[in-house]
Amino acid sequence: MVAYLIHLSWHDTKTIKKVKCVHTNAKKYMVNNVLTVGKIYEMKNETDEFYFVIDDSGKVGGFYKEYFEEI
């Protein structure tokens, strides 16, 4: 059985688009440690609910779309 872990290669894949962080007012999680309001991030993948971007730590993280606006 082969397990495909595509998320491991997202960092090196082509950027789909760029998004701008508009707030870090998270209800449940602390996102202000890895996102900066006003900063533009490279989006590597997208689902119905999340954008997967290279965050301030340099890693790909999944964040609710509400934190961003498309540019």
Summary of the structure (lengths in Angstrom):
residues: 71
radius of gyration: 12.3
end to end distance: 40.6
largest distance: 43.7
contacts: 157
relative contact order: 0.28
helix: 14%
strand: 35%
